[in-house]
Amino acid sequence: MKKSYVYILASKKNGTLYVGVTSDLVNRVRKHKQGIVLGFTHKYRVNKLVYFETHNNIKNAITREKRIKKWKRSWKIRLIEDGNSLWEDLYLKLV
């Protein structure tokens, strides 16, 4: 099975957040960074990968993404800070 990812992008620490899902994390975040993905992330310059998790299939990843999107902002921030307290751009560690 192909791995899938749920990810959270931020504009800056405690800034605007975006939750997404993909089967190619590096390529998808690269597109956000290059401004190729038009819409919300482009408009608000949300392109810093601050959180991601791996799933064994896209169905589970989509279910998780939808669940996280419904969370309160404070819960999303806690999720990020539990694994990335400095809000580092994790993309730099993937490439």
C-alpha positions, 0 to 999 in steps of 0.5 A: 500500500502507498503511504499517505500523509496528513499535514499542517502548514502554518504562515508563522508560529501561532499564525494561519493554519492549513490542514491537508492530505497527500500521498506525496508530502515532499512534492505537495509542500514544495508546490505550496512553497512555490505558490503553485497551489492557488487558493487559501494557502497562496492567499495567506502565504501558508507554506511552512510544514509544522506537522505531519503524520503517516498513514498506510492508506489514503482512506485513513488519512482523509478520515483523519484530515477531516477530523483534525479540520473540525478541531478547535484551533487550540487543539491543533496548536497543541498537536503541533507543539507536542512534536514541534515546539519551535514551529520549525519548518519540517520540510527542510528535514525531508529534502 
